[in-house]
Amino acid sequence: MTAIGRALFRFRSEAAPICAGLALMATGLLLHHSHRTSWPLVALITAGATIATGLRRIPWGIERWTERAYAATSIAVGGGWLTAATALGSGHSPLPTVLVLAIIALGVPWWAHRRRRARVRVDRVIHAWPDLADTIGLNGSRVMSAVVDTWGWRARMKLRPGQSVADVVARVPAIESALGTRPGAVRVEQDPAHAGRCTMRVIAVDPHAGAIPWPGPTARTLADPIELGVFEDATSVRVPLLRRHALIGGTTDSGKSGVLNVVLGNLVACTDVVLWGIDLKGGMELQPWAPCLARLATTPDEAARLLADAVAVLEARADASSRGNSRVWETTPDAPALVIVIDEYAELVDTAPDAVGHAESVARRGRALAVDLLAATQRPTQKAMGGGALRSQMSVRVCLRVRERRDVDLILDKGMLTAGWHAHTLDAPGKFYVLADGHNQPRRARAYLVTDDHVRDTAARYADRRPELDPLSQAAIDRPSRALEPPKAPTADPESALLSALDEAPDGGLAIPELIKATGMRRTWIYDRLQAHAAAGRARQVARGRWKA
């Protein structure tokens, strides 16, 4: 008897239609013998429940119309049979035959339904979890609750004291093996309210298996978050870019250009943004957006000039803000933000080293002044990103597929690979992780697909609506002193040249690029000598990045 009871409990979901039929027969017998005149009330209740279920008036969590139709049909058939059984009796011909046929007809969809079968599998996983946990090294953990959704199921887990979400992340391959899922099907997210809890999500059907068409620009001002794509739970990836620098990283064919096009497609629709572009691959990537770009640099000299002008803009804005006692530059269509888009930043470092210092200056000082950088690169190494000085200023990180595991930490930050940001396992172009304000959990997303037609139509649509730089910023660019010259060859005595330049510096001091120009030496040498002179009392920093004797 115990074995029979266990079997019935184990297969309780499969036996539900049969149990429902037996319950209807027993209820019909009872009502016929004690309340046979109540059949009109049974009929009325049946009609009301059927209509309410079909019109979603009963909150049973039934969202899909096919499931609501099945539930309404089951209620109508079962209630109709119970009405007849109440009036005539359960054994009255042909009611027993009708009940058997109804059980078969309604049981087939029930037994075949994927969500019911998924719920059964989840229930069995919950029941077997203590043994599975011991096998995979998470002994003591338990599943608190589980919910089946369209793409799979998710469970809230409580860990044993001393365990953390990092322990669960490290055992994801073992969890996938124990659950019998496909590789890459398990996601683990930290519970922000409790360090000893987490959410485990099992994706049975990949919602990102196909491309997701771009719905068009949703931002109308830079203050509006930009929708990059869709998470696996169908929620939108909304990222703020106002006063933020952004980094997009990923290996070849990972979808960097697609993400960049989504961002540009939204920025060109913003009325308070001026766009400059740098594309040292001859304009291959950014040329389609040229009608909406105020400037596009395609050579190293043009890139150096553009970034030097960006520094001039931020310095003019900083001066105006300090005189106006304002800490930030408020963006409007008459005083727009300046966003500089750099495709493949490593090319800029290799071919235009004179411009790197200006890019770093923009990264350090530009956010409050609404002069922002958007850089895309295949691998933001220490060398490519200037020793990490520029990368550390990027508060928005989009990480697509990477070739090596260590590249995850290069793009996102140290420790992110261990924390579950497994970008090396992304298996299709456009899939990415995003690290930004409000996005601190490793959640997979897929970027919208922007076609060439989308780019062409969007650029043509907004080309005539682009704002111009404010007069203050434009005047800073137009000054004759903005001419940028390459560093001179090293002088016979760069130390003397450095001290001479510091002695002759104006009250506001000289910037690092000016000292590089005066001495012909590299940036690292300048910094080392300035620190030594400052320690000896021969030089001082009069403002951020500006020095004099």
C-alpha positions as CSV (number, residue, x, y, z in Angstrom):
1,M,0.0,0.0,0.0
2,T,2.9,2.4,0.8
3,A,4.4,1.8,-2.6
4,I,1.0,2.4,-4.3
5,G,0.6,5.6,-2.3
6,R,4.1,6.8,-3.4
7,A,3.4,6.0,-7.0
8,L,0.1,7.9,-6.9
9,F,1.8,10.9,-5.3
10,R,4.6,10.8,-7.8
11,F,2.3,10.7,-10.8
12,R,-0.4,12.9,-9.3
13,S,-0.2,15.3,-12.2
14,E,-0.7,12.6,-14.8
15,A,-3.6,11.2,-12.8
16,A,-5.4,14.6,-12.4
17,P,-8.0,14.1,-15.3
18,I,-8.9,10.7,-13.9
19,C,-9.2,11.9,-10.3
20,A,-11.3,14.9,-11.5
21,G,-13.7,12.4,-13.3
22,L,-14.0,10.3,-10.2
23,A,-14.6,13.4,-8.1
24,L,-17.4,14.5,-10.4
25,M,-19.0,11.1,-10.3
26,A,-19.0,11.0,-6.5
27,T,-20.3,14.6,-6.3
28,G,-23.0,13.8,-8.7
29,L,-24.1,10.8,-6.6
30,L,-24.2,12.9,-3.5
31,L,-26.1,15.8,-5.0
32,H,-28.6,13.5,-6.7
33,H,-29.5,11.7,-3.5
34,S,-29.6,14.8,-1.2
35,H,-30.1,17.9,-3.4
36,R,-31.4,16.7,-6.8
37,T,-33.5,19.9,-7.2
38,S,-30.4,22.1,-7.0
39,W,-29.4,21.3,-10.6
40,P,-30.3,24.9,-11.8
41,L,-27.9,26.4,-9.3
42,V,-25.2,24.0,-10.5
43,A,-25.9,25.1,-14.1
44,L,-25.8,28.8,-13.1
45,I,-22.5,28.4,-11.3
46,T,-21.0,26.5,-14.3
47,A,-22.1,29.2,-16.8
48,G,-20.6,32.0,-14.6
49,A,-17.3,30.2,-14.0
50,T,-17.0,29.4,-17.7
51,I,-17.6,33.0,-18.8
52,A,-15.3,34.4,-16.1
53,T,-12.5,32.1,-17.0
54,G,-12.8,32.8,-20.7
55,L,-12.8,36.6,-20.1
56,R,-9.9,36.4,-17.6
57,R,-12.1,37.5,-14.7
58,I,-10.7,34.8,-12.5
59,P,-7.0,35.5,-11.5
60,W,-5.7,31.9,-11.9
61,G,-2.5,33.1,-13.6
62,I,-3.7,31.8,-17.0
63,E,-2.3,34.2,-19.6
64,R,-2.2,32.4,-22.9
65,W,-5.6,32.3,-24.7
66,T,-5.2,28.6,-25.6
67,E,-4.9,27.7,-21.9
68,R,-7.9,29.9,-21.0
69,A,-9.9,28.3,-23.7
70,Y,-9.0,24.8,-22.4
71,A,-9.9,25.8,-18.8
72,A,-13.2,27.3,-19.9
73,T,-14.0,24.2,-21.9
74,S,-13.2,21.9,-19.0
75,I,-15.4,23.8,-16.6
76,A,-18.2,23.9,-19.1
77,V,-18.0,20.1,-19.8
78,G,-17.5,19.1,-16.2
79,G,-20.2,21.5,-14.9
80,G,-22.6,20.4,-17.6
81,W,-22.1,16.7,-16.7
82,L,-22.5,17.5,-13.0
83,T,-25.8,19.3,-13.7
84,A,-27.2,16.3,-15.5
85,A,-25.9,13.9,-12.9
86,T,-27.5,16.0,-10.1
87,A,-30.9,15.8,-11.9
88,L,-30.8,12.3,-13.3
89,G,-28.1,10.5,-11.3
90,S,-24.5,9.6,-12.1
91,G,-25.4,6.1,-13.4
92,H,-28.2,7.2,-15.7
93,S,-27.4,6.3,-19.3
94,P,-25.4,7.6,-21.1
95,L,-23.8,9.8,-18.4
96,P,-21.0,7.2,-17.5
97,T,-20.0,6.9,-21.1
98,V,-20.0,10.6,-21.6
99,L,-17.8,11.1,-18.6
100,V,-15.2,8.5,-19.8
101,L,-15.1,10.2,-23.3
102,A,-14.8,13.6,-21.7
103,I,-11.9,12.4,-19.5
104,I,-10.1,11.1,-22.6
105,A,-10.8,14.1,-24.7
106,L,-9.8,16.7,-22.1
107,G,-7.0,14.5,-20.7
108,V,-5.0,14.3,-24.0
109,P,-4.2,18.1,-24.0
110,W,-3.5,18.0,-20.3
111,W,-1.0,15.1,-20.6
112,A,0.6,16.7,-23.7
113,H,0.9,20.3,-22.4
114,R,4.6,21.3,-22.1
115,R,4.0,23.6,-19.1
116,R,2.3,20.9,-17.1
117,R,5.2,18.5,-17.9
118,A,7.7,21.2,-17.0
119,R,5.9,21.7,-13.7
120,V,6.1,18.0,-13.1
121,R,9.9,18.0,-13.8
122,V,10.4,20.9,-11.5
123,D,8.5,19.3,-8.7
124,R,10.7,16.2,-9.1
125,V,13.8,18.4,-9.1
126,I,12.7,20.0,-5.8
127,H,12.0,16.6,-4.3
128,A,15.4,15.3,-5.4
129,W,17.4,18.5,-4.7
130,P,18.9,17.4,-1.3
131,D,20.5,14.4,-3.0
132,L,21.6,16.5,-6.1
133,A,23.0,19.2,-3.8
134,D,25.2,16.6,-2.0
135,T,26.4,15.3,-5.4
136,I,27.5,18.7,-6.8
137,G,29.0,20.1,-3.6
138,L,26.1,22.4,-2.4
139,N,25.0,20.2,0.4
140,G,22.7,21.9,2.9
141,S,21.2,24.2,0.2
142,R,17.5,23.9,-0.5
143,V,14.9,25.1,-3.0
144,M,12.4,27.5,-1.3
145,S,10.0,27.9,-4.3
146,A,9.9,27.4,-8.0
147,V,7.9,28.9,-10.9
148,V,7.4,27.6,-14.4
149,D,7.4,30.3,-17.1
150,T,7.3,30.5,-20.9
151,W,11.0,29.7,-21.4
152,G,11.7,27.3,-18.5
153,W,11.6,27.7,-14.8
154,R,13.3,29.6,-11.9
155,A,13.8,28.6,-8.3
156,R,14.6,30.6,-5.2
157,M,17.4,28.9,-3.3
158,K,18.5,29.2,0.3
159,L,22.2,28.3,0.8
160,R,23.8,26.7,3.8
161,P,25.4,29.2,6.2
162,G,28.9,29.9,4.9
163,Q,27.9,29.3,1.2
164,S,27.6,32.2,-1.2
165,V,26.4,32.8,-4.7
166,A,30.0,32.5,-5.9
167,D,29.9,28.8,-4.8
168,V,26.8,28.2,-6.9
169,V,28.2,30.0,-9.9
170,A,31.4,27.9,-9.7
171,R,29.2,24.8,-9.9
172,V,27.0,25.8,-12.7
173,P,28.4,23.1,-15.1
174,A,27.8,20.5,-12.4
175,I,24.2,21.7,-11.9
176,E,23.5,21.5,-15.6
177,S,24.9,17.9,-15.6
178,A,22.8,17.0,-12.5
179,L,19.6,18.5,-14.0
180,G,20.2,17.0,-17.4
181,T,19.9,20.3,-19.2
182,R,21.8,21.5,-22.3
183,P,25.1,23.3,-21.6
184,G,24.6,27.0,-20.9
185,A,21.0,26.6,-19.7
186,V,21.5,27.5,-16.1
187,R,21.7,31.2,-14.8
188,V,22.4,32.2,-11.3
189,E,21.5,35.6,-9.8
190,Q,22.3,37.0,-6.4
191,D,19.4,37.9,-4.1
192,P,20.1,41.6,-3.5
193,A,18.4,41.4,-0.1
194,H,20.2,38.4,1.3
195,A,23.8,37.1,0.8
196,G,22.7,33.5,1.5
197,R,20.0,33.3,-1.1
198,C,20.0,33.3,-4.9
199,T,17.8,32.7,-7.9
200,M,18.5,29.8,-10.2
201,R,17.0,30.1,-13.7
202,V,16.9,27.1,-16.1
203,I,16.2,28.1,-19.7
204,A,14.6,25.2,-21.5
205,V,14.0,27.1,-24.7
206,D,16.4,29.9,-25.7
207,P,14.3,33.1,-26.1
208,H,17.3,34.7,-27.9
209,A,17.7,32.0,-30.5
210,G,16.5,34.3,-33.3
211,A,17.3,37.9,-34.1
212,I,15.0,40.6,-32.5
213,P,14.0,43.4,-35.0
214,W,14.8,46.9,-33.9
215,P,11.5,48.8,-33.1
216,G,13.1,52.1,-33.9
217,P,14.4,54.9,-31.7
218,T,12.7,55.3,-28.3
219,A,14.8,58.2,-26.9
220,R,14.0,61.8,-27.7
221,T,16.5,63.4,-25.3
222,L,19.8,62.2,-23.8
223,A,18.0,62.0,-20.4
224,D,15.9,59.1,-21.8
225,P,17.4,55.7,-21.2
226,I,18.4,53.9,-24.5
227,E,16.8,50.5,-25.2
228,L,19.6,48.2,-26.4
229,G,17.7,45.0,-26.6
230,V,15.8,42.4,-24.5
231,F,16.7,40.3,-21.5
232,E,15.7,36.6,-21.3
233,D,12.6,37.4,-19.3
234,A,11.4,39.7,-22.2
235,T,12.1,43.0,-20.3
236,S,13.9,45.7,-22.1
237,V,17.5,46.6,-21.5
238,R,17.3,50.3,-20.7
239,V,20.7,52.1,-20.2
240,P,21.1,55.8,-19.3
241,L,23.9,57.6,-21.2
242,L,23.6,61.2,-19.9
243,R,26.9,62.2,-18.4
244,R,28.3,58.7,-18.8
245,H,31.1,57.2,-20.9
246,A,30.4,53.8,-22.4
247,L,32.5,50.9,-23.5
248,I,31.4,48.2,-26.0
249,G,33.7,45.2,-26.1
250,G,33.7,41.9,-27.9
251,T,35.6,39.7,-30.3
252,T,35.2,39.6,-34.1
253,D,31.6,38.8,-35.2
254,S,30.2,39.2,-31.7
255,G,27.9,42.0,-32.7
256,K,29.7,45.2,-31.7
257,S,28.5,47.1,-34.8
258,G,25.0,46.0,-34.1
259,V,25.0,47.4,-30.5
260,L,26.7,50.6,-31.8
261,N,24.0,51.0,-34.4
262,V,21.3,50.7,-31.8
263,V,22.9,53.4,-29.7
264,L,23.4,55.7,-32.7
265,G,19.9,55.1,-33.9
266,N,18.6,56.5,-30.6
267,L,21.2,59.3,-30.3
268,V,20.4,60.7,-33.7
269,A,16.8,61.1,-32.6
270,C,17.8,63.1,-29.5
271,T,17.4,66.9,-30.0
272,D,20.0,67.7,-27.3
273,V,23.0,65.7,-28.6
274,V,25.8,66.7,-31.1
275,L,27.5,63.6,-32.5
276,W,31.2,63.4,-33.6
277,G,32.7,60.2,-34.9
278,I,36.1,58.6,-35.3
279,D,36.4,55.6,-37.6
280,L,40.0,54.9,-38.6
281,K,38.9,52.0,-40.9
282,G,38.2,54.5,-43.6
283,G,34.7,55.2,-42.3
284,M,33.4,51.7,-42.9
285,E,31.2,51.6,-39.8
286,L,30.2,55.2,-39.2
287,Q,30.0,56.5,-42.8
288,P,26.3,55.4,-43.1
289,W,25.5,57.7,-40.2
290,A,27.5,60.6,-41.7
291,P,24.3,62.7,-42.4
292,C,23.7,62.9,-38.7
293,L,27.3,63.3,-37.6
294,A,28.6,66.9,-37.2
295,R,32.1,65.6,-37.7
296,L,33.6,62.3,-38.9
297,A,37.3,61.7,-38.6
298,T,38.7,58.9,-40.8
299,T,42.5,59.6,-40.6
300,P,44.8,59.8,-37.6
301,D,45.4,63.5,-38.1
302,E,41.6,64.2,-38.3
303,A,41.1,62.1,-35.1
304,A,43.8,64.0,-33.2
305,R,42.3,67.3,-34.3
306,L,38.8,66.2,-33.3
307,L,39.8,65.1,-29.8
308,A,41.8,68.3,-29.3
309,D,38.7,70.3,-30.2
310,A,36.7,68.2,-27.7
311,V,39.2,69.2,-25.0
312,A,38.8,72.8,-26.0
313,V,35.0,72.4,-25.7
314,L,35.2,70.9,-22.2
315,E,37.7,73.5,-21.0
316,A,35.4,76.3,-22.3
317,R,32.4,74.7,-20.6
318,A,34.4,74.2,-17.4
319,D,35.4,77.8,-17.3
320,A,31.8,79.0,-18.0
321,S,30.4,76.6,-15.3
322,S,32.9,77.8,-12.7
323,R,32.1,81.5,-13.4
324,G,28.4,80.6,-13.3
325,N,28.8,78.6,-10.0
326,S,27.4,75.5,-11.7
327,R,28.7,72.0,-11.2
328,V,27.2,70.4,-14.3
329,W,26.4,71.4,-17.9
330,E,22.7,71.2,-18.3
331,T,21.9,69.9,-21.8
332,T,19.2,71.5,-23.9
333,P,18.7,71.8,-27.7
334,D,20.5,75.2,-27.5
335,A,23.3,73.8,-25.3
336,P,23.5,70.2,-26.4
337,A,25.7,67.4,-25.1
338,L,28.7,66.3,-27.2
339,V,29.0,62.6,-27.7
340,I,32.2,61.3,-29.4
341,V,31.8,57.8,-30.9
342,I,35.1,55.9,-31.5
343,D,34.9,52.7,-33.5
344,E,37.8,50.3,-32.6
345,Y,39.6,52.4,-30.1
346,A,42.8,50.2,-30.4
347,E,43.3,51.6,-33.9
348,L,43.3,55.1,-32.4
349,V,46.0,54.1,-29.9
350,D,48.2,52.5,-32.6
351,T,47.8,55.1,-35.4
352,A,47.2,58.3,-33.5
353,P,49.0,58.2,-30.2
354,D,49.0,62.0,-30.1
355,A,45.2,61.9,-29.6
356,V,45.2,59.4,-26.7
357,G,46.0,62.1,-24.2
358,H,43.1,64.2,-25.3
359,A,40.8,61.1,-25.1
360,E,41.9,60.4,-21.6
361,S,41.3,64.1,-20.7
362,V,37.8,63.9,-22.0
363,A,37.2,60.7,-20.1
364,R,38.4,62.2,-16.8
365,R,36.8,65.6,-17.0
366,G,34.0,65.3,-19.6
367,R,31.1,63.8,-17.8
368,A,30.0,66.7,-15.7
369,L,30.4,68.9,-18.8
370,A,28.3,66.7,-21.0
371,V,31.3,65.7,-23.2
372,D,31.0,61.9,-23.4
373,L,32.9,59.1,-25.0
374,L,31.4,56.0,-26.6
375,A,34.2,53.6,-27.5
376,A,34.0,50.2,-29.2
377,T,36.9,47.7,-29.3
378,Q,37.6,44.1,-29.7
379,R,39.8,43.7,-26.6
380,P,40.3,46.7,-24.2
381,T,43.8,45.6,-23.0
382,Q,45.9,47.7,-20.7
383,K,47.9,48.9,-23.7
384,A,44.9,49.8,-25.8
385,M,43.1,51.6,-23.0
386,G,46.1,53.6,-21.8
387,G,47.0,51.6,-18.8
388,G,43.3,51.4,-17.7
389,A,43.0,55.2,-17.1
390,L,40.4,55.6,-19.8
391,R,38.6,52.3,-19.1
392,S,38.2,53.1,-15.4
393,Q,36.1,56.1,-16.4
394,M,33.6,54.0,-18.4
395,S,30.5,53.6,-16.2
396,V,28.5,51.8,-18.9
397,R,30.0,48.5,-20.1
398,V,28.5,46.3,-22.7
399,C,30.3,42.9,-23.1
400,L,29.6,40.7,-26.1
401,R,31.2,37.4,-26.8
402,V,34.9,37.2,-25.9
403,R,37.5,34.8,-27.1
404,E,39.2,34.1,-23.8
405,R,37.8,34.0,-20.3
406,R,40.1,36.6,-19.0
407,D,38.7,39.1,-21.4
408,V,35.6,39.3,-19.3
409,D,37.5,41.0,-16.6
410,L,39.2,43.3,-19.1
411,I,35.9,44.6,-20.4
412,L,33.7,44.6,-17.3
413,D,36.0,44.7,-14.3
414,K,38.2,42.5,-12.1
415,G,36.3,39.6,-10.5
416,M,33.3,39.7,-12.9
417,L,34.1,36.3,-14.4
418,T,34.1,34.7,-11.0
419,A,30.8,36.5,-10.2
420,G,29.1,34.8,-13.1
421,W,29.5,37.2,-16.0
422,H,30.4,34.4,-18.4
423,A,30.6,36.3,-21.7
424,H,32.9,33.6,-23.2
425,T,29.9,31.3,-23.3
426,L,27.7,33.6,-25.4
427,D,26.8,31.7,-28.5
428,A,25.3,34.2,-31.0
429,P,26.1,37.6,-32.4
430,G,24.3,40.4,-30.4
431,K,24.1,38.5,-27.1
432,F,25.7,40.5,-24.4
433,Y,25.9,41.4,-20.7
434,V,25.5,45.0,-19.6
435,L,27.1,46.6,-16.5
436,A,25.6,50.0,-15.7
437,D,23.4,51.8,-13.1
438,G,20.6,49.4,-12.3
439,H,22.2,46.5,-14.1
440,N,24.5,44.9,-11.6
441,Q,23.4,41.2,-12.0
442,P,24.8,38.9,-14.8
443,R,21.7,38.8,-17.0
444,R,22.0,37.8,-20.6
445,A,20.4,40.0,-23.2
446,R,20.3,40.2,-27.0
447,A,20.6,43.4,-28.9
448,Y,18.1,44.5,-31.4
449,L,19.0,43.8,-35.0
450,V,19.5,47.1,-37.0
451,T,19.6,46.4,-40.7
452,D,21.2,48.6,-43.4
453,D,17.8,49.8,-44.3
454,H,17.1,50.8,-40.8
455,V,20.4,52.8,-40.7
456,R,19.7,54.5,-44.0
457,D,16.1,55.4,-43.2
458,T,16.9,56.6,-39.7
459,A,19.8,58.7,-40.8
460,A,17.8,60.3,-43.6
461,R,14.9,61.0,-41.2
462,Y,16.8,62.9,-38.6
463,A,19.6,64.5,-40.7
464,D,17.8,67.8,-40.9
465,R,16.9,67.8,-37.2
466,R,20.4,67.7,-35.7
467,P,21.3,70.5,-33.3
468,E,24.4,72.6,-33.6
469,L,27.0,73.2,-30.9
470,D,26.3,76.1,-28.6
471,P,28.2,79.4,-29.4
472,L,30.5,79.0,-26.4
473,S,31.7,75.6,-27.5
474,Q,32.0,76.5,-31.2
475,A,34.0,79.6,-30.3
476,A,36.5,77.5,-28.3
477,I,37.0,75.3,-31.4
478,D,37.4,78.3,-33.8
479,R,40.3,79.8,-31.9
480,P,43.5,79.8,-33.9
481,S,45.4,78.5,-31.0
482,R,43.6,75.2,-31.3
483,A,46.1,74.1,-34.0
484,L,47.6,70.7,-32.9
485,E,51.1,69.8,-33.7
486,P,52.8,66.5,-33.3
487,P,55.4,66.2,-30.5
488,K,58.8,67.4,-31.5
489,A,61.8,65.1,-31.6
490,P,63.5,64.8,-28.2
491,T,65.7,67.7,-27.4
492,A,69.3,67.3,-26.3
493,D,68.3,67.9,-22.7
494,P,64.6,67.2,-22.1
495,E,65.0,67.8,-18.4
496,S,66.1,71.4,-19.1
497,A,63.3,71.8,-21.6
498,L,60.8,70.6,-19.0
499,L,62.0,73.0,-16.3
500,S,62.1,75.9,-18.8
501,A,58.6,75.2,-19.9
502,L,57.4,75.1,-16.2
503,D,59.2,78.4,-15.5
504,E,57.6,80.1,-18.4
505,A,54.1,78.6,-17.7
506,P,51.3,81.1,-17.3
507,D,49.4,81.4,-14.0
508,G,47.0,78.6,-15.1
509,G,49.9,76.2,-15.7
510,L,50.6,74.0,-18.7
511,A,48.7,70.8,-19.6
512,I,50.5,67.5,-20.0
513,P,50.1,67.5,-23.9
514,E,51.8,70.9,-23.9
515,L,54.7,69.6,-21.8
516,I,55.0,66.6,-24.2
517,K,55.2,69.0,-27.0
518,A,57.9,71.1,-25.3
519,T,60.1,68.1,-24.3
520,G,59.4,65.6,-27.0
521,M,59.2,62.9,-24.3
522,R,56.4,60.4,-23.6
523,R,53.6,60.9,-21.1
524,T,55.0,58.4,-18.6
525,W,58.3,60.2,-18.5
526,I,56.6,63.6,-18.0
527,Y,54.5,62.2,-15.1
528,D,57.6,60.7,-13.4
529,R,59.6,63.9,-13.7
530,L,56.7,66.1,-12.5
531,Q,56.3,63.9,-9.4
532,A,60.0,64.1,-8.7
533,H,60.1,67.9,-9.1
534,A,57.0,68.3,-7.0
535,A,58.6,66.2,-4.2
536,A,61.7,68.5,-4.4
537,G,59.6,71.7,-4.4
538,R,60.5,72.7,-7.9
539,A,57.0,72.2,-9.5
540,R,53.4,72.3,-8.3
541,Q,50.0,71.3,-9.7
542,V,47.9,74.5,-10.0
543,A,44.8,72.6,-11.4
544,R,43.9,69.1,-12.4
545,G,46.4,68.1,-15.1
546,R,48.1,71.6,-15.2
547,W,51.6,72.3,-13.8
548,K,54.0,75.2,-13.4
549,A,57.3,75.9,-11.5
